[in-house]
């Protein structure tokens, strides 16, 4: 679909309707109207910047440009995940970014066996978009569980359990929580949460069968990426936390640290 395929009659009719909808909130709730306008302005600005960035990626058509984009987006995804989890970004940012980047590279590479290599950027973007909420929930649950089970973990370690065995209850809670955002999204009725990717492929000229298969592949890839990113993030976070704990208190026994 090109810009010339869109009729400007739709734009001419839809804009007055949008103005009427916003005017209704001007009459009944101006505070909500200001919030709507602010969010719409931010979303429009993000779409313009993202569109310009992706256009430059396609124009450049170089592997190192895609790699640079992946690093930037992985860092941004990790930052928003850590901020949503309300954790200290100094300790969690780089493990989260590495986990996102690793999952995006592996899953996108697998999908590129079926899709064109030029689709690496949008596929990786979809994967990282699904990963953000799961990673935030995983980190938040894991760190909270570590705080609440510290004495139990010390007890297990003192009685001969390995570090992994002592951490397994927290890991189990974190991995269970990491899938909740994905399951909630998939459990929503089709009429409520419209699959934009599926409809976008139909509008772009793909057949219904091809659009359905591609959507199912991307859903499966998103689940794999969420699990892979969370496992890698937990492992890296545990290792990094162990290193920081050992530097701050060299005399502290290794069993007292939270990591794996």
N, C-alpha and C positions, 0 to 999 in steps of 0.2 A: 504494500500500500504506500502510495506517495501522497505528498501534500495536495497535488492536483486532484486526487480522488475524493477529497473531502469537500463537501458543499458548504459554502459560506452561509447558506440559509439556516443551517443548524446553529451556527455561531450567532447569527443575527437574532434567532428566536430564543436560544438558550441563555444568552447574557441578560436580557430583561427578566427572564424567570429567576436567574440567580440573584439579580438585584432585588426582586420582590421577596425572595426567601430571606436575604440579609435584611431587607427593610422590615420584615416581620419581627426579627430579633431587635431591631432598633426601637421598636415600639414596646416590646415586652421585657427585654433583658439586654441592656446595652453592654453590660460587663461581659456577657457571653459573646456578644458580637465582636467586641474588641479582641477577645481571645481567639475567636474564629479567624479574624482578619490577620492576626499575628501569626497563627499557625499556617494559614494559607500562604502568607508572604514568605515564611521560612521554607515551606515545602516547594514553592515556585522557585526560589533562589537555589535550593539544593538540586532541583531538576535541571535548571539551566547550567549550573556548574558541572553536574554529572554528565549531562548531554554533551557539553563542550569537551570535557575530558575524554569521554568515550569516542567522540568524533576524532580527536587528535590521535587516540590510540589506533583507530582504524586507518587514519591517513598515514601514520608513521609505519605501521605494519612491520615492526621489529620485535624480536623475541625479548630483547633487554628492556624495551619499553613496557611490555606486558609484565615482565618480572618486577620492574620498579612499581608498576601499578599494584601488583599483588602484595608487595611489601607494605606499601602505603595503606591499602585497604585492610590488610591483616592487622596492622597497628591500630587503625581506626576502630575496627570491629572489637579488638581486645580492649581498647580504652573504654568504649561504651559498655562492654560487658562488665568490666571491673567497676565502672561508675554505677551501673545498675545494681550490682551486687553490694555496693557501698563498702568496698574494701580499699586498702592502701595500694594505690597504683604502682608505687615504687617496688613493691614486693611481688605483685601479681601480673604486671603489665607484660613483661617479656615472656613468661611462661604461657600466658593466654594468647599472645600474638604468635608465638611459635606453634602452639597447638592448632590455631586457626589456619595458619599458612600450610602446615603439614597436611591437614585434612583437605584443604582446598586443592592443593597440588595433586594429591593421590586420587581423590574422587574425580576431579576434573580430567585428569589424564585417562582414567578409565572410561569416562563418558565420551571423550574425544575419539575413542575407537568407533563410535557410532555417529558422531556429529563432525561437522567441519572444524578444522583447527582455528578458524576465525571466530568461532563461538566460545573460545576459552574465557574471554573476559566476562560475557554475560553468565556463563555457567558457573564460573568461580564466584561471581557476585551473588547469584542465587544461593549457592552453597553457604557462603559466609553470612548472608542475611538470615538463613535459618539457624546458623550456628550461634548467633549472638545471644538470643534468649536462653537457649539451652546451657551455654557456657556460663552465663551469669547465674542461673539457678544452681548449677553444679558447684561453682566456687562458693556461693553463699551458703549452701547446705553443708559443704565439706568443712569450711572454716567454723561454722556454728557448731557442727557436731564435734570437731576437735576440742573446742572450748568446753563443751558439756560432758565429754567423755574422757577428760584428761586423767582423772584418777583411775578409771577403769583401764585405760590404756597402759598406764604405769604398772598396774597390778598384773596385767597379762604379760608385759615384758619382764617383770620381776620373776614370774613363774615359768619362764622359758619359752614364751611365744616369740615368734619372729616379728619383725617390724611390720611386715605385710599382714600377718594375722591380727596384730593389734590394731592396725588401721582399717581392716576390712569392714567393720560396722559403719565407719564414716564413709568409706568408699562406696559401700552398697547404698547408703542413703543418698549420696551425691549423684550416683549414676541413675538411681530411680527418679530423683528430682529432675535430672537433665532431660529426660524424655517427656516430662509433663507438658512443656510448651508445644512440642511437636504433636503429641497425642491430642492436645486440646484443639490445635489447628485442624488436624485431620478429622476429628470427631464432629466438627461443626457441620451443620446441614449445608448441602450444596446450594440451596436457595438463599442461605444467609451469607456465606462466605464464597463469593463467586471466584472460581479459579482464573485469575487474571492472565496467567501465562497461557493456559489452554485457549481462552478466548482471543488472546493476542495472536497466537499462532493461526487460529482460524481466520482472523481479520487480515493476517499477512499472506494468506493464500494457501496454507497447509491444509491437507485433507483432514477430516475428522479422526480417522484411524491413526494417522501419523501424529496428530496433536495429542491424542489420548496416550499413545505409547510413549511419546517424549515426556509428557507430564508425569506418567507413572515412573519412568526412569529417573526423573529429577526428584520425585518424592523419595524413592528408594535411596538415591544418592544423598539426599539431605539427611535422612536418618543415619546412614553410615557415617557421614561427615560429622554429625553431632556427637555420636558415640566416640568416634576416633579423636575428635578435637578435645572432648572432655577427658578421655583417658590420658592423652598426651599432656594436657594442661595440668591435671592432678599429679602426674609423675614429675613433671618439670618443677611445678610449684613445691612439691615435697622435697625434691633435691635441693632447690634453691633455698628453701626455708631451713633445711638442715645445715647448709653451708653458712648462712647468716648466723644461725644459732651457735654454731661452733666457733665462729669468729668473735662473737660478743662474749661468750663464756666458755673459754677453752677447757676449764676444769669440769664443766657439766658433763655427766655421762651421756653417751650418744642415745641411750634409750629414752631420754626425756624429750627429744625433739619430735615434732609432729610428722616429719616426712617419711617417705618410703626408703 
